[in-house]
Amino acid sequence: MFPKVLKKILWILLWGGLLAFPTLEASAQFDASAILRNQNNQNPNDPNNPNNMLGSNPFQTQNGEEQPAMPTDSTKKKRLRKPLESYFFNDSIRALPNFSWTISRDYNQVHINPLDTTLATFRIDYPFYKEGVGHAAVGALGQASLPYNYFERPQYRDFSFAEGFDVYTYRMENVPFYNLKRPYFHFMYLESGQKKFREENFSLTLGHNISPTTGFNVNYRSRGTKGLYEWSRTKNHNLSVAVSHTGKRYSVHAGFINNHIETRENGGVVGEWAIRDTTFEMPSGVPMRLTSSQATNIYRNNAFFVEQSYGIPLLPVTESDFSIANLPAVFIGHSFEYNSWSKVYKDVRGTYTDDRYERDDKGNFVPARDLEYYKNWFINPTQTRDSIYERVISNRVFIQAQPWDRNGVVGTVNGGVGLDLHTYSQFRLDSYLNGKYEKVGKSSYFVYGSVEGKIKKYVDWGADAKFYPSGYRGGDVSFGANLALTGYIRKRPLILEGRFRMETRSPDYWQENLFSNHYVWLTPLRKENETRFEVAFRVPDYAFEVGVWQGIVTDKIYYGADSQIAQDNGSVSVTSVYARKDFRIAGLHLDHKVLLQWSTNHRVIPVPLVSAFLSYYYEFWAVRNVLRVQFGVDGHFNTRYYAPGYNPALSEFFNQREIEVGNYPYMDLFLMGKWKRMRIFLKYQHINRGLFGNGEYFAIAKYPLNPGMFKMGISWGFYD
């Protein structure tokens, strides 16, 4: 993906330099225009005209006599900059030199996010390991993954085939916006392995504020691997371009998104023995179930959104009112989004051999030949080209009332109406005859609202609801509430939070309607009903957190052992208990995250009993206030269970009941450094391979994790 890394870095540095000059250029243009105005409009005999100092006569005429010219003040007056007066940000946020936020799709709200410039989680280069105890991954960087914690799994209402790539893709809800005191430029490049099998992780961020209230940014990420195993190459490119204006009354956020994902599919190993009991000279020699290089998935996503609102204060605004956050006000807004997804899956019919398919009466292995990954070939018996397309055009009109002030007991009351226009397109058998893809149009409209507030710094509360009256998704309803209580001991916060959510949701369109070369169904499904409770207790200053989730799902929709769509006829209960505690002894850090889970029906919702992420490292100043160093070990572990399988044609995880995986510690050794604004990355991934463990380094059934490899790279930020 990056054959000439040096050229790319030089190109980045060039653009970073250009980004730092707009302010200088603007000042130069301002000075030039001022001189022209002076030359055209001012009296040359005016003592306050600086141009009289540029002429050939340094004297002025007064009463017929030449007098020395009056000295003028050549000090350049600094142009006053309008401050950031947005009601979105409080004083502590405004005081930050740089900060980032994301927007809400439905409401006039933003969520503040920190900028990642520290060593805290820099060692974790796979994004699916950054949250909680991590994900069960298909394999390498850029490939699909599924959170171990059932309550953290994404639930896409549209184009569920992209759920596995949720941690990579940009969406309207996670596109970052920035407020920057100085132009911001950041890039990161990490790589590992031989050139033929290289894994690469590249990101670039450019940001600039035209004024304290108006700014733009570009974020680009490219992550993937050329493939340690046969036919496992992955390219994952993600781009967001965003513009924001957060003024005293008017605010607007707009953005463009492009997600492009290409994956070669190998179907997983022919048997666990190929990883557990056999040593291959190179990982590329491990036999896989899809033997053709033409088995590929290509995903394309383009989206555009704009959300704007205007505030109308209900009391006169005085000069002492820095923003309207402390005044009764009404905000009227509109949100628009165009979002299209497509997926093309290709393969060629082939067979594979499992040399250890079963044992005979004497205990000898009996091979099985001419095995096929897919059982059905409905459209073409020799090759596959399945294409599906989905588009959603969303419009929302909302109103927000601020009865007293934004941080009052009743801070905001929100309400809105929305209309979503859906278009679905897929290739069917009769498309061979008419040459056209079948398109299906549906529309769904809904009403929603919420209320939230706080009592000083001790209580935060909120409730929300959403309802689809009729039509497509008619009868769907969602209701939720949350409460957070904060107490203080010696000025250290103790936070107790509770959340509740009840949902009735219609099945995804593709769960009811699919026609492809390998899978066909036209099955009406019942609505799912789910109720969730969550209680969490946190002490941030002591890096302590414990949480409990309880969920009950009725009529759960899932993909069964044969990858066919299925629906449970009863209720399934899932319980999760999460604990996090980080210990620190001088420079020694002992970080622990542990998750316990129980499911009453593992055929419907399989989860491991124990999942854990442990990190032990030492951090110190190698050169005081200049070079910070961190070295240690990260480890992932989960108990054995029937982990989901992954189906390439569907791009979905399915509940296989053939093999169990787990009880394998997967460990990384790392050395990180932060030298001023540059971070240095050195890691040996999977250091325990062949040393200890049961040899089955699988997180998803039949998909092995990466073998040992060395990684290195840098991350560099420029803030001026």
Buried (B, 14 or more C-beta within 10 A) or exposed (E): BBEEBEEBBEEBBEBBEEBBEEBEEEEEEEEEEEEEEBEEEBEEEEEEBBBBEEEEEEEBEEEEEEEEBEEEEEEEEEEEEEEBBBBBBEEEBBEBEBBBBBBBBBBBBBEBBEBBBEBEEBBBBBBBBBBBBBBBBBBBBBBBBBBBBBBBBEEEBBBBBBBBBBBBBBBBEBBBBBBBBBBBBBBBBBBBBEEEBBBBBBBBBBBBBEEBBBBBBBBBBBBBBBBBBBBBBBBBBBBBBBBBBBBBBBBBBBBBBBBBBBBBBBBBBBBBBBBBEBEEEEBBEBBBBBBBBBBBBBBBBBBBBBBBBBBEBEEEEEEEBBBBBBBBBBBBBBBBBBBBBBBBBBBEBBEBEBBBBEEEEEEEEEEBEEEEBBEEBEBEEEBBBBBBBBBBBBBBBBBBBBBBBBBBEBBBBBBBBBEBBBBBBBBBEEBEEEEEBBEEEBEBBBEBBBBBBBEEEEEBBBBBBBBBEEEBBEEBBBBBBBBBBBEEEEEEBBBEBBBBBBBBBBBBBBBBBBBBBBBBBEEEBEBBBBBBBBBBBBBEEEBBBBBBBBBBBBBBBBBBBEBEBBBBEEBBEBBBBBBBBBEEEEEEBBBBBBBBBEBEBBBBBBBBBBBBBBBBBEBEEEEEEEBBBBBBBBBBBBBBBBBBBBBBBBBBBBBBEEBBBBBBBBBBBBBBBBBEEEBBBBBBBBBBBEEEBEBBBBBBBBBBBBBBBEBBBBBBBBBE
